[in-house]
Each structure stands twice: as structure tokens, then as C-alpha cells.
Amino acid sequence: MIKFNKFYYILMTFMFVACKNIDSEYRFFVLFENVKSLSNNSNIYCKGLKIGNVKSMSINNNRVLVELKINNDIKITTGSKFYIKNLGLIDGVSIDVLLDSISKTYIKSNDTIIGYIKEESDIDKLIDLINKE
């Protein structure tokens, strides 16, 4: 009886630890020169679908290091581009992902890549001006 209890205890401990480490998203970092008015919890989109959000941001070597949380069922290929995009007066700013369709490898948890800011149109400049007031 004692041997069964020890086995049961070890099995339950292993299952608890294994289940605790299963995440519904993976995280990595993107470096931007400027994040405009991006904020924690800003949405991340790919082909118009929300695939995650911004976890945190910090200054790193005169750039902004943005931690992204991406849904675990989404795989983003290396070489994909990450753009900060202005969504308008009401929706604010998001990150838009343009997938690299040629690459066969994927961004891994804790990788750091370079991000970009989409060229601003006149309406984007107007929105930035209004947001600053």
C-alpha cells in the first residue's frame, strides 16, 4: 500500500508540473526605434486577424523592446516583418505582422527581432497630432 501511495504522489506531482508549463501563447521580443502610442495590451494582427497582444515594453539601448504574446496555434516564420500601424482616432495603434512565405523556420520563444513603423499617410500625421493634444 505504501509503494502505491508514493507512486501516486510522484505521478500527480509530475502531471501538475507538466500541465502548469503548458501555455496558450508563446512570447518573443521586437525592437522598435519608436512605438508611437503603442501600449501594453495593444493588439497584434496578421492578415486582419487578432493573433496576440503586447505584454510589456521597456527602453533597451536607445530603442524600445516590446514583448509580444502570440497565440500558441499561430506560427510566425523567421523573416516576417512587424510594423506599428495606426488604426485611427478611436482604435489607436497596433502591430501588424506580414508573414514571410518563403522561410521554413519559425520564430521561437524569447527570440528578439527588429520591428518597423509603417510609412505615415497624411491622415496618420493628423491622428498623431490630435493624440498629442
C-alpha positions as a LaTeX table, in Angstrom:
\begin{tabular}{lrrr}
\hline
Residue & $x$ (\AA) & $y$ (\AA) & $z$ (\AA) \\
\hline
Met1 & 0.00 & 0.00 & 0.00 \\
Ile2 & 2.85 & 2.41 & 0.81 \\
Lys3 & 4.52 & 1.78 & $-2.57$ \\
Phe4 & 1.26 & 2.67 & $-4.38$ \\
Asn5 & 0.91 & 5.93 & $-2.45$ \\
Lys6 & 4.47 & 7.00 & $-3.31$ \\
Phe7 & 3.91 & 6.14 & $-6.97$ \\
Tyr8 & 0.61 & 8.02 & $-6.98$ \\
Tyr9 & 2.22 & 11.06 & $-5.33$ \\
Ile10 & 5.09 & 11.12 & $-7.84$ \\
Leu11 & 2.70 & 10.70 & $-10.77$ \\
Met12 & 0.41 & 13.51 & $-9.58$ \\
Thr13 & 3.37 & 15.83 & $-9.00$ \\
Phe14 & 4.70 & 15.15 & $-12.50$ \\
Met15 & 1.28 & 15.76 & $-14.07$ \\
Phe16 & 0.85 & 19.02 & $-12.14$ \\
Val17 & 4.24 & 20.35 & $-13.25$ \\
Ala18 & 3.69 & 19.24 & $-16.87$ \\
Cys19 & 0.26 & 20.87 & $-17.05$ \\
Lys20 & 1.47 & 24.06 & $-15.41$ \\
Asn21 & 4.08 & 24.53 & $-18.15$ \\
Ile22 & 1.57 & 24.31 & $-20.99$ \\
Asp23 & 0.91 & 27.84 & $-22.26$ \\
Ser24 & $-1.73$ & 29.06 & $-24.65$ \\
Glu25 & 0.73 & 31.54 & $-26.15$ \\
Tyr26 & 4.39 & 31.97 & $-26.82$ \\
Arg27 & 6.41 & 35.12 & $-26.24$ \\
Phe28 & 9.22 & 36.87 & $-28.04$ \\
Phe29 & 10.58 & 40.40 & $-28.40$ \\
Val30 & 10.61 & 43.06 & $-31.13$ \\
Leu31 & 12.90 & 46.11 & $-31.09$ \\
Phe32 & 11.45 & 49.37 & $-32.43$ \\
Glu33 & 13.03 & 52.81 & $-32.87$ \\
Asn34 & 9.76 & 54.37 & $-31.70$ \\
Val35 & 6.47 & 52.84 & $-30.59$ \\
Lys36 & 4.28 & 55.90 & $-31.19$ \\
Ser37 & 1.40 & 55.47 & $-28.74$ \\
Leu38 & 1.55 & 51.67 & $-28.56$ \\
Ser39 & 0.69 & 50.41 & $-25.08$ \\
Asn40 & 0.56 & 47.23 & $-23.05$ \\
Asn41 & $-2.29$ & 45.03 & $-24.28$ \\
Ser42 & $-2.28$ & 46.64 & $-27.75$ \\
Asn43 & $-3.45$ & 44.08 & $-30.30$ \\
Ile44 & $-1.29$ & 42.21 & $-32.79$ \\
Tyr45 & $-2.83$ & 41.35 & $-36.16$ \\
Cys46 & $-1.91$ & 39.08 & $-39.04$ \\
Lys47 & $-3.99$ & 39.24 & $-42.22$ \\
Gly48 & $-6.68$ & 41.11 & $-40.27$ \\
Leu49 & $-7.00$ & 38.51 & $-37.50$ \\
Lys50 & $-6.00$ & 39.21 & $-33.91$ \\
Ile51 & $-3.20$ & 36.79 & $-33.02$ \\
Gly52 & $-1.96$ & 38.23 & $-29.73$ \\
Asn53 & $-1.13$ & 41.36 & $-27.78$ \\
Val54 & 1.66 & 43.42 & $-26.30$ \\
Lys55 & 2.80 & 42.07 & $-22.93$ \\
Ser56 & 5.32 & 44.75 & $-21.90$ \\
Met57 & 7.66 & 47.47 & $-23.15$ \\
Ser58 & 10.99 & 48.85 & $-21.95$ \\
Ile59 & 13.87 & 51.03 & $-23.16$ \\
Asn60 & 16.84 & 48.98 & $-24.38$ \\
Asn61 & 19.95 & 50.64 & $-25.91$ \\
Asn62 & 18.02 & 53.70 & $-27.12$ \\
Arg63 & 15.31 & 51.51 & $-28.65$ \\
Val64 & 12.04 & 50.18 & $-27.30$ \\
Leu65 & 11.94 & 46.46 & $-26.54$ \\
Val66 & 8.38 & 45.17 & $-26.91$ \\
Glu67 & 7.41 & 41.76 & $-25.55$ \\
Leu68 & 4.71 & 40.06 & $-27.62$ \\
Lys69 & 2.33 & 37.30 & $-26.59$ \\
Ile70 & 1.24 & 35.29 & $-29.64$ \\
Asn71 & $-1.45$ & 32.61 & $-29.62$ \\
Asn72 & 0.22 & 29.20 & $-29.48$ \\
Asp73 & $-1.63$ & 27.91 & $-32.55$ \\
Ile74 & $-0.03$ & 30.64 & $-34.69$ \\
Lys75 & 3.46 & 30.00 & $-36.07$ \\
Ile76 & 5.34 & 33.04 & $-37.36$ \\
Thr77 & 8.13 & 32.40 & $-39.83$ \\
Thr78 & 11.56 & 33.96 & $-39.44$ \\
Gly79 & 11.90 & 36.88 & $-41.81$ \\
Ser80 & 8.34 & 38.07 & $-41.11$ \\
Lys81 & 8.00 & 41.84 & $-40.68$ \\
Phe82 & 6.44 & 43.54 & $-37.66$ \\
Tyr83 & 5.02 & 47.01 & $-38.28$ \\
Ile84 & 3.50 & 49.51 & $-35.89$ \\
Lys85 & 0.29 & 50.61 & $-37.56$ \\
Asn86 & $-2.08$ & 53.47 & $-36.79$ \\
Leu87 & $-5.68$ & 52.17 & $-36.67$ \\
Gly88 & $-7.38$ & 55.54 & $-36.40$ \\
Leu89 & $-8.61$ & 58.00 & $-33.81$ \\
Ile90 & $-10.64$ & 55.51 & $-31.80$ \\
Asp91 & $-8.72$ & 52.25 & $-32.13$ \\
Gly92 & $-5.22$ & 53.64 & $-31.55$ \\
Val93 & $-2.10$ & 51.75 & $-32.56$ \\
Ser94 & $-1.45$ & 48.05 & $-33.17$ \\
Ile95 & 1.27 & 45.77 & $-34.50$ \\
Asp96 & 0.69 & 44.26 & $-37.93$ \\
Val97 & 2.58 & 41.10 & $-38.95$ \\
Leu98 & 3.49 & 40.48 & $-42.57$ \\
Leu99 & 4.43 & 36.80 & $-42.82$ \\
Asp100 & 7.46 & 35.64 & $-44.77$ \\
Ser101 & 6.03 & 32.97 & $-47.05$ \\
Ile102 & 9.43 & 31.61 & $-48.15$ \\
Ser103 & 11.02 & 30.75 & $-44.79$ \\
Lys104 & 10.63 & 27.23 & $-43.41$ \\
Thr105 & 11.80 & 28.14 & $-39.89$ \\
Tyr106 & 9.80 & 29.81 & $-37.13$ \\
Ile107 & 10.39 & 32.47 & $-34.51$ \\
Lys108 & 10.97 & 30.80 & $-31.15$ \\
Ser109 & 10.06 & 31.88 & $-27.63$ \\
Asn110 & 12.42 & 34.57 & $-26.31$ \\
Asp111 & 13.83 & 35.44 & $-29.77$ \\
Thr112 & 14.42 & 39.16 & $-30.44$ \\
Ile113 & 13.81 & 40.64 & $-33.88$ \\
Ile114 & 13.72 & 44.12 & $-35.44$ \\
Gly115 & 10.40 & 45.89 & $-36.00$ \\
Tyr116 & 9.39 & 48.76 & $-38.29$ \\
Ile117 & 6.98 & 51.67 & $-38.41$ \\
Lys118 & 4.68 & 51.88 & $-41.43$ \\
Glu119 & 5.12 & 55.00 & $-43.52$ \\
Glu120 & 2.69 & 57.60 & $-42.30$ \\
Ser121 & $-0.02$ & 58.94 & $-44.53$ \\
Asp122 & $-1.41$ & 62.44 & $-44.07$ \\
Ile123 & $-4.29$ & 61.01 & $-42.02$ \\
Asp124 & $-1.78$ & 59.23 & $-39.73$ \\
Lys125 & 0.04 & 62.52 & $-39.15$ \\
Leu126 & $-3.27$ & 64.22 & $-38.32$ \\
Ile127 & $-4.20$ & 61.43 & $-35.88$ \\
Asp128 & $-0.79$ & 61.71 & $-34.17$ \\
Leu129 & $-1.26$ & 65.46 & $-33.86$ \\
Ile130 & $-4.72$ & 65.04 & $-32.31$ \\
Asn131 & $-3.49$ & 62.29 & $-29.94$ \\
Lys132 & $-0.70$ & 64.54 & $-28.64$ \\
Glu133 & $-3.18$ & 67.23 & $-27.53$ \\
\hline
\end{tabular}
